Amino acid sequence: MSGPTSLSLRAAAQQIAAKRLSAADYAAAWLARIEAREAEIGAWQYVDRDTVLTAARRCDDEAPRGPLHGLPIAVKDLIDTVGLPTEYGSPIYKGHRPAADAACVALARAAGAFGLGKTITTEFAYFSPGKTVNPHNPAHTPGGSSSGSAAAVAAGMAPLAFGTQTAGSILRPASYCGVVGYKPTFGLIPRAGIKSLAESLDTVGVIARTVEDAAFFVGVLTGRGALRDVAAAPAPRIGFCRTPMWDEAEPATVAALDRARGALLAAGARVEDVAVPAEHRGLVTAQDTVMAYEMARALADERVRHGDLISPALAQLFDRGLTIGPEVYDAARAEAAMARQRLPAFFADCAAVVVPAAPGEAPAGHAYTGNPVFNRMWTLLGTPAVTIPAGSGTAGLPIGVQLVGRVGDDAALMAAALFSERAFAVAA
Amino acid sequence: MSGPTSLSLRAAAQQIAAKRLSAADYAAAWLARIEAREAEIGAWQYVDRDTVLTAARRCDDEAPRGPLHGLPIAVKDLIDTVGLPTEYGSPIYKGHRPAADAACVALARAAGAFGLGKTITTEFAYFSPGKTVNPHNPAHTPGGSSSGSAAAVAAGMAPLAFGTQTAGSILRPASYCGVVGYKPTFGLIPRAGIKSLAESLDTVGVIARTVEDAAFFVGVLTGRGALRDVAAAPAPRIGFCRTPMWDEAEPATVAALDRARGALLAAGARVEDVAVPAEHRGLVTAQDTVMAYEMARALADERVRHGDLISPALAQLFDRGLTIGPEVYDAARAEAAMARQRLPAFFADCAAVVVPAAPGEAPAGHAYTGNPVFNRMWTLLGTPAVTIPAGSGTAGLPIGVQLVGRVGDDAALMAAALFSERAFAVAA
């Protein structure tokens, strides 16, 4: 890629604000990429050239509204947009037009951005996939549920995309597609206007090309200057953790973590092994319990009134969720609360801990979006996490590693992530 | 009241299920009450006789779906309903028709209930009031934001109503209207499909005629048998707390707490004074900080695109919320988290602690829905709380007391509340 689409988000917005780049030209460059790749990739649920160019021209005509001025952003179709249909990956909502933008979209607009289109989500962000394929090999899944967001950014069709994560829906597809996925601390980005699946877990985040773009965008959106302007940590202390799910790590993931360790050491990081407390072994199950229980209730209207339009996989989740008693659910949440209290000791002096982002490369086929086993625990705990591309596996597909940070200290995590991203690039 | 409207919710549903009472007759009795009182009270945003009777007749024709079979429930107009307009108390949403029922409504339907109509909320559940007056004296406010829900139940126009609370929007209007208001533990009832205002605070609850009705309904809705079938605690240990806001308590509230103490002692409760930890003095301010910060962001779309349709009071809140920096917001949330950890020591052996529900009787006039100062702290802490009617004040208006319980132990709170309700009735 060259030309305006190769600029960082910050640089593109600055050039547009300074009238050195027209927002219309910038948008047109992304639309050209979409025209070139979308037929193969299928990342978009909805994109309309005229709507995009009209919004871009308006940016050219008006004074800059904020640091995102003129940036066209992809929006996962689990997120309400007033100007574009929002279908949540379900035929129940065919042609649905929400009455308001989700808060995250409205905040992006208020800072000058606008919607580039809606990206494919699995059905209600669970496991039944949409039409999207992996840009690196169309015979493989892009992962999910933020399938279209990850594929669109990976295929160069969008500079950044909103995603959401309830189990592993940002970090896993980012790993499969070779892009950066950033799930901020639980609650950092408001969830108003996003289809509610599991209130204890649902987290809004982004898929981006670089750690800097992700931190800049979320920093602007949330008014957090330390995140917006994050610089690489000079010599971060980074933990490596063979999580309790280590048996699920395929050779490609084991090798990626080994390479990451070598690259970090070579770049001057202080690397040490850390261990998840033994009590955390049950957290993957606890996450699954909370998710099934809450989804069966949050989607009660769809479950009861539209049972014929629910996929078998989701119907099974509902059945399972309804058999979980309140005492089991309460115990899972209590287990998570206890585990959160042990996190400071787990991190000790580490700014970030490296764990697998996914079991391995993107699985072949399109019926299955892959296993979120390495993400569930961290989503339940509410820690910020970021997937950074870290080479490729034996099938030649990308693979990422996941850096997990302290709750509420997203800036420190992203500073360590910037350092790591550069270290991996040098080693590659 | 006599006839079917005098039955408890459980008894009415049982009689309908046993075909000893027709759901249509039961609904018609409530509709007759609405016809008699609504012109004076203005509790309803939307109610349609034919829709209600059609739903009731369907209940008569089908096998009982669950323990709420045939019960017509009022729904605060902050809560999405697919069959009825949902306007959130704002002209921005005039005629808005959501695509789905909120989860709480769908769960109530799945248990056999149906909607009686939508009750007036203040503008986005903040302070700009709707048309509702206090059923005990139309020159006074009913309180808010669940104004219509409290007034409808108080005027005998609905057996039970959904409400929501972000500061004091269930407990305060219940006190002003002389009915029971029950805000469960934070998160007990799912929030999917409720207009999101402040994610850290928004809580779904109910306004009811009795503690038993409130516990039964919420127990069924959440599948929590201990709550559904709660019995009065035999001789509960109940704390009395002069909260840090005691200076705001008017003589009517001081007298109501004194009467409550006497009644509880006479009924055999073990009563003791408890003190809020000194560190909790800042929680009222912290709640206000969290609410302003989150509402200014959750309602970003309405704020940016519809500024001309926002009331001055809400615009002021937005302005204030936007000036709060993330570090101030983070500090307020951290203060709340620390305070939650001190709650077990605060409650010690008490099943519930009695505090004021409101500063005094309902203020005169309709421009102001009263002060939630006695509710803010407990909403921030996520404790379950219930307002129980406890006599009247010098203006002859009702006054309630608030019982606060341990997080997650709603059944114990409601057992103490049942005991208290009976004790107050004997003393009256």
Interface residues (C-beta under 8 A of the other chain):
Chain A: V82 Y93 H96 A99 A100 D101 A102 A103 V105 A106 L107 R109 A110 G187 P190 R191 A192 G193 K195 S196 E199 S200 T222 G223 R224 E294 R297 A298 L299 A300 D301 E302 R303 V304 R305 G325 P326 D330 G408
Chain B: V82 Y93 H96 A99 A100 D101 A102 A103 V105 A106 L107 R109 A110 G187 P190 R191 A192 G193 K195 S196 E199 S200 T222 G223 R224 E294 R297 A298 L299 A300 D301 E302 R303 V304 R305 G325 P326 D330 G408
